[in-house]
Amino acid sequence: METKRFFLIVNLIAGHGRCKALFPSIQEQLDRRGVDYDLHYTNEPLEAIDVARMGIEAGFTNIVAMGGDGTINEVANGVRDSDAVLSVIPAGTGNDFVRMMGIPADPVQALDILSSDRIRTIDLACINDERCFVNGMGIGFDAQVARDVLQMDRLRGAAAYMTAAIRQVFGFDAFPIRLESNGWVVEKDCLSINISNGIYSGGGFKLAPRASVDDGLIDVSAVGDFPRVVRAARLMQARAGKHLDLPQVDYRQVEQVEISSSAKLIAHVDGEPYRLSRGGFSVRVLPHTLKVQVPE
């Protein structure tokens, strides 16, 4: 069996500095366990994409993302369509990807998986054949919540996302949207559009409870507007994954979707702000594209 060589890509600012505080103990554990690794600290947005490709060219078998979902997103974009495997040491705010993959949220416990020989090959979703995501893409309400979370200093995890969502629930304005996919057309004012590869987003919100990361489909939901007095109740339904049957929600599992709007849309990709082009864009699934190291 091939000897594993690990290339750690470490985002020290992930989790509002949580990663920086944790890394010395993680490095001590790696050395104690005799793990063959090298490492790189990221300093700029999107840097991890190119660094992951460099690690692959240097012959590392496993590219390790240490940080949050945004760090995992960048490393996944660098690793996809290669023979390298994505490994994860979680140290972020939401940690939705590890929740989905059965990887422990505790970074020290997650180190045990570095010795696992089990690899799961999962789908990615890709925007305009450019940027991919592992968990989900949110437009509107979800994107504003993600931006608010990034500005928080003290709260993290589910508490941060819930606090930000409650702040926005009464003030966010709906926006016009058009969705089209293989004869399915939706035109209406929405609070949010969710395009999901996996079940979880936003620190444990079950926005796509029927999703699977290896089914060759993306889950698309268009959440229409609600009277402001009932929005909080609908928010709690969405957190529990019980919102898809509401009459205001249009939902499909598709291979590709086209989205357009006359409004300027705000978006997030795996919890990080993402700039959309004016007019419209498409998202399509890339089946069985990313190899992930998971528990035995």
DAKA-V204351 format. One record per residue. N is the residue number from 1. RES is the residue in one letter. OMEGA is omega in whole degrees, -180 to 180 (none if undefined). BURIAL is # if it has 9 or more other C-alpha atoms within 8 Angstrom, else .. Layout:
BEGIN
n->{N,N}
res->{RES,RES}
omega->{OMEGA,OMEGA}
burial->{BURIAL,BURIAL}
END
This chain:
BEGIN
n->{1,2,3,4,5,6,7,8,9,10,11,12,13,14,15,16,17,18,19,20,21,22,23,24,25,26,27,28,29,30,31,32,33,34,35,36,37,38,39,40,41,42,43,44,45,46,47,48,49,50,51,52,53,54,55,56,57,58,59,60,61,62,63,64,65,66,67,68,69,70,71,72,73,74,75,76,77,78,79,80,81,82,83,84,85,86,87,88,89,90,91,92,93,94,95,96,97,98,99,100,101,102,103,104,105,106,107,108,109,110,111,112,113,114,115,116,117,118,119,120,121,122,123,124,125,126,127,128,129,130,131,132,133,134,135,136,137,138,139,140,141,142,143,144,145,146,147,148,149,150,151,152,153,154,155,156,157,158,159,160,161,162,163,164,165,166,167,168,169,170,171,172,173,174,175,176,177,178,179,180,181,182,183,184,185,186,187,188,189,190,191,192,193,194,195,196,197,198,199,200,201,202,203,204,205,206,207,208,209,210,211,212,213,214,215,216,217,218,219,220,221,222,223,224,225,226,227,228,229,230,231,232,233,234,235,236,237,238,239,240,241,242,243,244,245,246,247,248,249,250,251,252,253,254,255,256,257,258,259,260,261,262,263,264,265,266,267,268,269,270,271,272,273,274,275,276,277,278,279,280,281,282,283,284,285,286,287,288,289,290,291,292,293,294,295,296}
res->{M,E,T,K,R,F,F,L,I,V,N,L,I,A,G,H,G,R,C,K,A,L,F,P,S,I,Q,E,Q,L,D,R,R,G,V,D,Y,D,L,H,Y,T,N,E,P,L,E,A,I,D,V,A,R,M,G,I,E,A,G,F,T,N,I,V,A,M,G,G,D,G,T,I,N,E,V,A,N,G,V,R,D,S,D,A,V,L,S,V,I,P,A,G,T,G,N,D,F,V,R,M,M,G,I,P,A,D,P,V,Q,A,L,D,I,L,S,S,D,R,I,R,T,I,D,L,A,C,I,N,D,E,R,C,F,V,N,G,M,G,I,G,F,D,A,Q,V,A,R,D,V,L,Q,M,D,R,L,R,G,A,A,A,Y,M,T,A,A,I,R,Q,V,F,G,F,D,A,F,P,I,R,L,E,S,N,G,W,V,V,E,K,D,C,L,S,I,N,I,S,N,G,I,Y,S,G,G,G,F,K,L,A,P,R,A,S,V,D,D,G,L,I,D,V,S,A,V,G,D,F,P,R,V,V,R,A,A,R,L,M,Q,A,R,A,G,K,H,L,D,L,P,Q,V,D,Y,R,Q,V,E,Q,V,E,I,S,S,S,A,K,L,I,A,H,V,D,G,E,P,Y,R,L,S,R,G,G,F,S,V,R,V,L,P,H,T,L,K,V,Q,V,P,E}
omega->{-177,177,-179,172,-171,175,-177,172,-168,176,-172,-180,180,179,-179,178,179,-179,180,-180,-176,-167,179,179,177,179,177,179,179,179,-179,-178,179,-180,178,-176,166,-176,177,175,178,-180,-174,173,177,179,-175,178,-179,-180,177,179,177,178,178,180,180,174,177,-178,-176,176,-171,175,173,-177,-180,-178,178,177,178,179,-178,180,178,178,178,-174,-172,180,175,176,-179,-178,173,171,-173,166,-172,178,-175,-177,-176,-180,-179,-177,-178,176,-178,-173,180,178,-179,177,177,-174,179,177,-180,178,179,-176,-180,177,-178,175,-178,180,175,180,-172,176,163,170,-171,-179,179,-180,-179,-176,179,173,-177,-179,-175,176,178,179,178,-175,-177,-180,178,177,180,178,179,-180,-179,-179,-179,-179,-171,-177,172,-180,-177,-179,180,-179,180,178,179,180,180,178,-176,-167,-179,-173,-174,-179,178,-177,-180,-178,170,175,177,178,173,178,176,-178,176,174,-180,173,-175,167,180,170,178,175,-167,169,179,-174,-166,173,174,177,175,173,-177,-172,-180,-173,180,-175,172,-176,-180,-180,180,-178,168,-180,-176,176,176,-176,-180,-177,176,169,-173,-177,-180,-176,-178,178,179,176,-180,175,180,179,-178,-179,-177,-174,-170,-179,176,-179,180,-176,172,-171,175,168,-171,175,-178,178,174,-176,177,-179,173,180,172,-174,170,-173,168,174,-177,174,-180,179,-179,-179,178,175,178,174,-178,-180,178,174,178,180,171,-173,171,-171,-171,177,-176,176,-175,-179,177,none}
burial->{.,.,.,.,#,#,#,#,#,#,#,#,#,#,#,#,#,#,#,#,.,#,#,.,.,#,.,.,#,#,.,.,.,.,.,.,.,.,.,#,.,#,.,.,.,.,#,#,#,#,#,#,#,.,#,#,.,.,.,#,#,#,#,#,#,#,#,#,#,#,#,#,#,#,#,#,#,#,#,#,.,.,.,#,#,#,#,#,#,#,#,#,#,#,#,#,#,#,#,#,.,.,#,#,#,.,#,.,#,#,#,.,#,.,.,#,.,.,#,.,#,#,#,#,#,#,#,#,.,.,.,#,#,#,#,#,#,#,#,#,#,#,#,#,#,#,#,#,#,.,.,#,.,.,.,#,#,#,.,#,#,.,.,#,#,#,.,#,#,#,.,.,.,#,#,#,#,#,#,#,#,.,.,.,.,#,.,.,#,#,#,#,#,#,#,#,#,#,#,#,#,#,#,#,#,#,#,#,.,.,#,#,#,#,.,#,#,#,#,#,#,#,#,#,#,.,.,.,.,.,#,#,.,#,#,.,#,#,#,#,#,.,#,#,.,.,.,.,#,#,#,.,.,#,#,#,#,#,#,#,#,.,.,.,.,#,#,#,#,#,#,#,#,.,.,.,.,.,.,#,#,#,#,#,#,#,#,#,#,#,#,#,#,#,.,.}
END
